[in-house]
Every structure is written in structure tokens, then in C-alpha cells.
């Protein structure tokens, strides 16, 4: 059974007063049904995850505000072969059709995607595989103190050298390192270098990061 039929049946039950929304501002069955119907029209679908740690379901992934539907609708959909996610916690790449989390699911979470200047989604899996690695390092990251690598890539193999040791920024005393200041230090020592930053680990109240430099290539 398709998800549309499953959800429409649930909406019909809501309108008839046999089921109620998981959470909502109205107790009127007709209004609850209308709200769920409107949400059904805006449900997003994609076939697979790009996010690490997720197995792809048989029939695809559904994204919605599930509070507008009855309780246990997720179990019905999962038994039918779908995965169910909250629409405000995920983003879908228009290029690859894969889904990535936009909100943390743990203290050590880091985004597994980046946005281009045109707001296109580039997944970490594309970058780590090498398909988008050159763009990511040489256009997105390089010489920008507001951006840092969050993926599993080998900067040393790309010609970069780690500068100093680990830097810390966070809530605890002494965790006050700033990328702009580190950038300036590297440039004083290596005036022609290209510089990138990388997030090594994150916690509830802090982040540990590193700076990398590569002497600019002589194109003459």
C-alpha cells in the first residue's frame, strides 16, 4: 500500500472522529482532518539517505510534521516499507536526491553536508568519495575563517601541513582560540600560503579544531 493511501485512510478516521491528531491546537475532527490533509500535500519524499549511519528503506523516506497525524502512523508506514523523519530536521539534495540531517542527534554531531553559495546541497559522502573534494577544498574551504572541514578527508595528502597543535573554542576557561587570529599567525610565518580549518571533535560546550596551510603553487 502506498503512503498516500495509508495517510488518507488515517485522515478519514480523524474526520470521522475515530482517531485524533498526535498534537494540535484544535479538538474538532474536521479541523484536525483538514490540517492533516494540508500536511499530506506538502510531504517530501526521497529514496535514500546520504547521512552516515542510516539504512535505506525498501520504499523510500517520508518527511513531514507528524504531529498532525494520529499516533502510531509511523509504525504503519514503517511496516509498509517506508522510513519516517521530521521535515524540520532534514534537507534533501536536489542533485542526488539524498537526505541529510540538519539538526543534532547527539553532542558529537557534525553536519554531513554543506551548502554552496547558491544554496545547493553537497553531501559529505560526495566529498569523501572524491567527487566533490576539489571544489570543497579549493573553492569552499580555502582561506575562509568562517568555514571549517567537518568530513573525513586527508588534508595532508592534498599538500597541507598541520599548523601547531589542536585549538579549542568553547565554554570552559582557556578555550578562546579564534580562527581569524590563527589565520593571521600562519600568514605572518607563511605569507603566500593557502589555509583551511578542520573541526576535529565537538562536545556539548566546546569544539577542538586544527589549522592547515599549503604553500601557494608557483604557476610561472
BALOBA-1460 file (C-alpha; in Angstrom, 3 decimals):
// residues 220
<rec num="1" residu="x" x="0.000" y="0.000" z="0.000"/>
<rec num="2" residu="x" x="1.336" y="3.436" z="-0.895"/>
<rec num="3" residu="x" x="1.910" y="6.022" z="1.792"/>
<rec num="4" residu="x" x="-0.783" y="8.252" z="0.255"/>
<rec num="5" residu="x" x="-3.424" y="5.571" z="0.813"/>
<rec num="6" residu="x" x="-2.219" y="4.876" z="4.347"/>
<rec num="7" residu="x" x="-2.301" y="8.539" z="5.304"/>
<rec num="8" residu="x" x="-5.585" y="9.239" z="3.558"/>
<rec num="9" residu="x" x="-7.186" y="6.384" z="5.496"/>
<rec num="10" residu="x" x="-5.854" y="7.900" z="8.724"/>
<rec num="11" residu="x" x="-7.233" y="11.301" z="7.752"/>
<rec num="12" residu="x" x="-10.653" y="9.789" z="7.040"/>
<rec num="13" residu="x" x="-10.585" y="8.216" z="10.509"/>
<rec num="14" residu="x" x="-9.750" y="11.612" z="12.006"/>
<rec num="15" residu="x" x="-12.613" y="13.327" z="10.214"/>
<rec num="16" residu="x" x="-14.970" y="10.589" z="11.398"/>
<rec num="17" residu="x" x="-13.791" y="11.055" z="14.981"/>
<rec num="18" residu="x" x="-12.264" y="7.585" z="15.246"/>
<rec num="19" residu="x" x="-8.703" y="8.895" z="15.626"/>
<rec num="20" residu="x" x="-7.164" y="12.174" z="16.771"/>
<rec num="21" residu="x" x="-4.020" y="14.076" z="15.857"/>
<rec num="22" residu="x" x="-0.919" y="13.347" z="17.882"/>
<rec num="23" residu="x" x="-0.664" y="17.037" z="18.769"/>
<rec num="24" residu="x" x="-2.656" y="20.045" z="17.635"/>
<rec num="25" residu="x" x="-4.456" y="23.253" z="18.580"/>
<rec num="26" residu="x" x="-7.941" y="22.030" z="17.780"/>
<rec num="27" residu="x" x="-10.097" y="19.179" z="19.071"/>
<rec num="28" residu="x" x="-12.568" y="19.499" z="16.197"/>
<rec num="29" residu="x" x="-12.312" y="16.362" z="13.999"/>
<rec num="30" residu="x" x="-12.987" y="18.290" z="10.771"/>
<rec num="31" residu="x" x="-10.271" y="20.838" z="11.513"/>
<rec num="32" residu="x" x="-7.788" y="18.145" z="12.506"/>
<rec num="33" residu="x" x="-8.547" y="16.259" z="9.309"/>
<rec num="34" residu="x" x="-8.149" y="19.389" z="7.204"/>
<rec num="35" residu="x" x="-4.812" y="20.172" z="8.849"/>
<rec num="36" residu="x" x="-3.560" y="16.639" z="8.194"/>
<rec num="37" residu="x" x="-4.784" y="16.809" z="4.602"/>
<rec num="38" residu="x" x="-2.850" y="20.030" z="4.082"/>
<rec num="39" residu="x" x="0.283" y="18.410" z="5.531"/>
<rec num="40" residu="x" x="-0.185" y="15.423" z="3.228"/>
<rec num="41" residu="x" x="0.034" y="17.767" z="0.249"/>
<rec num="42" residu="x" x="3.446" y="19.004" z="1.471"/>
<rec num="43" residu="x" x="5.047" y="15.714" z="2.435"/>
<rec num="44" residu="x" x="8.541" y="15.349" z="0.985"/>
<rec num="45" residu="x" x="9.888" y="12.054" z="-0.302"/>
<rec num="46" residu="x" x="13.305" y="10.765" z="-1.256"/>
<rec num="47" residu="x" x="14.679" y="7.333" z="-1.994"/>
<rec num="48" residu="x" x="17.825" y="7.180" z="0.144"/>
<rec num="49" residu="x" x="19.908" y="8.640" z="2.940"/>
<rec num="50" residu="x" x="23.213" y="10.380" z="2.346"/>
<rec num="51" residu="x" x="23.676" y="10.726" z="6.113"/>
<rec num="52" residu="x" x="26.021" y="8.220" z="7.723"/>
<rec num="53" residu="x" x="24.578" y="5.517" z="9.952"/>
<rec num="54" residu="x" x="21.215" y="5.065" z="8.246"/>
<rec num="55" residu="x" x="19.991" y="2.077" z="6.274"/>
<rec num="56" residu="x" x="17.897" y="2.821" z="3.224"/>
<rec num="57" residu="x" x="14.291" y="1.618" z="3.481"/>
<rec num="58" residu="x" x="12.636" y="-0.533" z="0.859"/>
<rec num="59" residu="x" x="10.198" y="2.103" z="-0.390"/>
<rec num="60" residu="x" x="11.779" y="5.444" z="0.485"/>
<rec num="61" residu="x" x="11.787" y="8.129" z="3.168"/>
<rec num="62" residu="x" x="8.919" y="10.426" z="4.142"/>
<rec num="63" residu="x" x="9.352" y="13.862" z="5.736"/>
<rec num="64" residu="x" x="6.505" y="15.708" z="7.449"/>
<rec num="65" residu="x" x="5.214" y="17.274" z="10.646"/>
<rec num="66" residu="x" x="3.909" y="14.017" z="12.078"/>
<rec num="67" residu="x" x="2.157" y="15.770" z="14.979"/>
<rec num="68" residu="x" x="-0.703" y="16.475" z="12.576"/>
<rec num="69" residu="x" x="-1.376" y="12.763" z="12.039"/>
<rec num="70" residu="x" x="-2.626" y="10.155" z="14.519"/>
<rec num="71" residu="x" x="-0.315" y="8.351" z="16.912"/>
<rec num="72" residu="x" x="1.420" y="5.226" z="15.621"/>
<rec num="73" residu="x" x="1.145" y="6.325" z="11.983"/>
<rec num="74" residu="x" x="4.918" y="5.951" z="11.842"/>
<rec num="75" residu="x" x="4.617" y="2.262" z="12.723"/>
<rec num="76" residu="x" x="2.091" y="1.683" z="9.936"/>
<rec num="77" residu="x" x="4.310" y="3.417" z="7.404"/>
<rec num="78" residu="x" x="7.429" y="1.567" z="8.535"/>
<rec num="79" residu="x" x="5.641" y="-1.772" z="8.231"/>
<rec num="80" residu="x" x="4.767" y="-0.756" z="4.671"/>
<rec num="81" residu="x" x="8.471" y="-0.255" z="3.899"/>
<rec num="82" residu="x" x="8.971" y="3.473" z="4.477"/>
<rec num="83" residu="x" x="11.234" y="5.375" z="6.836"/>
<rec num="84" residu="x" x="9.658" y="8.309" z="8.672"/>
<rec num="85" residu="x" x="11.529" y="11.522" z="9.526"/>
<rec num="86" residu="x" x="10.620" y="15.017" z="10.715"/>
<rec num="87" residu="x" x="10.684" y="17.583" z="7.926"/>
<rec num="88" residu="x" x="12.310" y="20.292" z="10.061"/>
<rec num="89" residu="x" x="15.297" y="18.062" z="10.864"/>
<rec num="90" residu="x" x="16.394" y="17.072" z="7.353"/>
<rec num="91" residu="x" x="17.348" y="18.514" z="3.988"/>
<rec num="92" residu="x" x="17.278" y="16.817" z="0.585"/>
<rec num="93" residu="x" x="19.831" y="17.339" z="-2.170"/>
<rec num="94" residu="x" x="18.125" y="18.328" z="-5.401"/>
<rec num="95" residu="x" x="21.105" y="16.954" z="-7.336"/>
<rec num="96" residu="x" x="21.375" y="13.468" z="-5.812"/>
<rec num="97" residu="x" x="18.003" y="13.060" z="-4.107"/>
<rec num="98" residu="x" x="19.653" y="12.007" z="-0.836"/>
<rec num="99" residu="x" x="18.718" y="13.196" z="2.652"/>
<rec num="100" residu="x" x="20.945" y="14.745" z="5.336"/>
<rec num="101" residu="x" x="20.266" y="15.763" z="8.921"/>
<rec num="102" residu="x" x="20.099" y="19.486" z="9.687"/>
<rec num="103" residu="x" x="19.733" y="19.200" z="13.469"/>
<rec num="104" residu="x" x="21.841" y="17.349" z="16.044"/>
<rec num="105" residu="x" x="21.013" y="13.882" z="17.321"/>
<rec num="106" residu="x" x="23.878" y="13.912" z="19.847"/>
<rec num="107" residu="x" x="26.510" y="16.176" z="21.406"/>
<rec num="108" residu="x" x="29.164" y="14.993" z="18.956"/>
<rec num="109" residu="x" x="27.043" y="15.558" z="15.847"/>
<rec num="110" residu="x" x="28.507" y="17.461" z="12.909"/>
<rec num="111" residu="x" x="26.659" y="18.319" z="9.680"/>
<rec num="112" residu="x" x="27.279" y="15.791" z="6.925"/>
<rec num="113" residu="x" x="26.611" y="18.285" z="4.153"/>
<rec num="114" residu="x" x="27.450" y="21.829" z="3.117"/>
<rec num="115" residu="x" x="25.545" y="24.450" z="1.161"/>
<rec num="116" residu="x" x="27.000" y="26.133" z="-1.886"/>
<rec num="117" residu="x" x="26.644" y="29.881" z="-2.365"/>
<rec num="118" residu="x" x="23.565" y="29.052" z="-4.463"/>
<rec num="119" residu="x" x="22.106" y="27.013" z="-1.571"/>
<rec num="120" residu="x" x="22.644" y="23.678" z="-3.311"/>
<rec num="121" residu="x" x="23.273" y="20.715" z="-1.001"/>
<rec num="122" residu="x" x="26.595" y="18.886" z="-1.327"/>
<rec num="123" residu="x" x="26.754" y="15.754" z="0.805"/>
<rec num="124" residu="x" x="29.698" y="14.623" z="2.853"/>
<rec num="125" residu="x" x="29.559" y="11.272" z="1.084"/>
<rec num="126" residu="x" x="30.176" y="13.028" z="-2.239"/>
<rec num="127" residu="x" x="33.110" y="14.918" z="-0.769"/>
<rec num="128" residu="x" x="34.678" y="11.944" z="0.980"/>
<rec num="129" residu="x" x="34.364" y="9.814" z="-2.160"/>
<rec num="130" residu="x" x="36.337" y="12.435" z="-4.091"/>
<rec num="131" residu="x" x="33.553" y="13.501" z="-6.444"/>
<rec num="132" residu="x" x="33.314" y="16.978" z="-4.908"/>
<rec num="133" residu="x" x="36.611" y="17.064" z="-2.995"/>
<rec num="134" residu="x" x="38.417" y="19.548" z="-5.243"/>
<rec num="135" residu="x" x="35.521" y="22.025" z="-5.141"/>
<rec num="136" residu="x" x="35.145" y="21.592" z="-1.383"/>
<rec num="137" residu="x" x="38.780" y="22.270" z="-0.511"/>
<rec num="138" residu="x" x="39.838" y="24.729" z="-3.189"/>
<rec num="139" residu="x" x="36.658" y="26.765" z="-3.519"/>
<rec num="140" residu="x" x="34.549" y="26.277" z="-0.404"/>
<rec num="141" residu="x" x="37.084" y="25.984" z="2.431"/>
<rec num="142" residu="x" x="40.266" y="27.711" z="1.398"/>
<rec num="143" residu="x" x="41.236" y="30.992" z="3.103"/>
<rec num="144" residu="x" x="37.853" y="31.439" z="4.794"/>
<rec num="145" residu="x" x="37.918" y="31.836" z="8.578"/>
<rec num="146" residu="x" x="34.157" y="31.276" z="8.824"/>
<rec num="147" residu="x" x="34.296" y="27.731" z="7.369"/>
<rec num="148" residu="x" x="35.893" y="24.509" z="8.570"/>
<rec num="149" residu="x" x="36.107" y="20.957" z="7.301"/>
<rec num="150" residu="x" x="33.802" y="18.511" z="9.097"/>
<rec num="151" residu="x" x="34.385" y="15.419" z="6.943"/>
<rec num="152" residu="x" x="36.796" y="12.500" z="6.856"/>
<rec num="153" residu="x" x="39.335" y="13.751" z="4.332"/>
<rec num="154" residu="x" x="43.118" y="13.592" z="4.353"/>
<rec num="155" residu="x" x="44.361" y="17.161" z="4.112"/>
<rec num="156" residu="x" x="47.986" y="16.045" z="4.295"/>
<rec num="157" residu="x" x="47.565" y="14.041" z="1.089"/>
<rec num="158" residu="x" x="46.399" y="17.264" z="-0.578"/>
<rec num="159" residu="x" x="49.625" y="19.032" z="0.287"/>
<rec num="160" residu="x" x="48.591" y="20.677" z="3.559"/>
<rec num="161" residu="x" x="50.691" y="20.777" z="6.725"/>
<rec num="162" residu="x" x="49.135" y="20.982" z="10.158"/>
<rec num="163" residu="x" x="49.950" y="24.215" z="11.973"/>
<rec num="164" residu="x" x="50.830" y="23.960" z="15.644"/>
<rec num="165" residu="x" x="48.625" y="21.685" z="17.749"/>
<rec num="166" residu="x" x="44.899" y="21.461" z="18.484"/>
<rec num="167" residu="x" x="42.947" y="24.651" z="19.101"/>
<rec num="168" residu="x" x="39.937" y="24.885" z="21.416"/>
<rec num="169" residu="x" x="36.892" y="27.107" z="21.404"/>
<rec num="170" residu="x" x="34.130" y="26.751" z="23.950"/>
<rec num="171" residu="x" x="32.632" y="27.468" z="27.321"/>
<rec num="172" residu="x" x="35.481" y="26.299" z="29.557"/>
<rec num="173" residu="x" x="38.323" y="28.575" z="30.757"/>
<rec num="174" residu="x" x="41.117" y="28.887" z="28.221"/>
<rec num="175" residu="x" x="39.008" y="27.713" z="25.290"/>
<rec num="176" residu="x" x="39.209" y="31.009" z="23.478"/>
<rec num="177" residu="x" x="41.131" y="30.293" z="20.274"/>
<rec num="178" residu="x" x="39.861" y="32.239" z="17.272"/>
<rec num="179" residu="x" x="40.302" y="31.198" z="13.610"/>
<rec num="180" residu="x" x="40.972" y="34.767" z="12.469"/>
<rec num="181" residu="x" x="43.860" y="35.116" z="14.895"/>
<rec num="182" residu="x" x="45.329" y="31.744" z="13.921"/>
<rec num="183" residu="x" x="44.944" y="32.678" z="10.260"/>
<rec num="184" residu="x" x="46.943" y="35.861" z="10.867"/>
<rec num="185" residu="x" x="49.695" y="33.922" z="12.674"/>
<rec num="186" residu="x" x="50.065" y="31.488" z="9.779"/>
<rec num="187" residu="x" x="50.173" y="34.279" z="7.219"/>
<rec num="188" residu="x" x="52.936" y="36.031" z="9.136"/>
<rec num="189" residu="x" x="55.042" y="32.860" z="9.002"/>
<rec num="190" residu="x" x="53.917" y="31.681" z="5.562"/>
<rec num="191" residu="x" x="52.852" y="34.787" z="3.618"/>
<rec num="192" residu="x" x="51.907" y="33.001" z="0.395"/>
<rec num="193" residu="x" x="50.141" y="30.027" z="1.914"/>
<rec num="194" residu="x" x="46.594" y="28.791" z="1.461"/>
<rec num="195" residu="x" x="44.857" y="27.955" z="4.738"/>
<rec num="196" residu="x" x="41.981" y="25.709" z="5.764"/>
<rec num="197" residu="x" x="40.473" y="24.829" z="9.124"/>
<rec num="198" residu="x" x="39.140" y="21.474" z="10.269"/>
<rec num="199" residu="x" x="36.839" y="20.507" z="13.140"/>
<rec num="200" residu="x" x="38.440" y="17.567" z="14.945"/>
<rec num="201" residu="x" x="35.788" y="16.961" z="17.605"/>
<rec num="202" residu="x" x="32.773" y="18.633" z="19.159"/>
<rec num="203" residu="x" x="31.206" y="18.335" z="22.590"/>
<rec num="204" residu="x" x="28.242" y="19.770" z="24.397"/>
<rec num="205" residu="x" x="30.024" y="23.023" z="25.206"/>
<rec num="206" residu="x" x="33.179" y="23.113" z="23.094"/>
<rec num="207" residu="x" x="34.954" y="22.232" z="19.876"/>
<rec num="208" residu="x" x="38.508" y="21.158" z="19.101"/>
<rec num="209" residu="x" x="39.882" y="22.192" z="15.732"/>
<rec num="210" residu="x" x="43.036" y="22.399" z="13.677"/>
<rec num="211" residu="x" x="44.543" y="24.729" z="11.093"/>
<rec num="212" residu="x" x="46.334" y="23.602" z="7.951"/>
<rec num="213" residu="x" x="48.443" y="25.502" z="5.441"/>
<rec num="214" residu="x" x="49.803" y="24.813" z="1.984"/>
<rec num="215" residu="x" x="52.361" y="26.942" z="0.248"/>
<rec num="216" residu="x" x="50.832" y="28.519" z="-2.842"/>
<rec num="217" residu="x" x="51.816" y="26.866" z="-6.109"/>
<rec num="218" residu="x" x="54.168" y="28.743" z="-8.428"/>
<rec num="219" residu="x" x="52.361" y="28.812" z="-11.771"/>
<rec num="220" residu="x" x="55.163" y="30.523" z="-13.688"/>
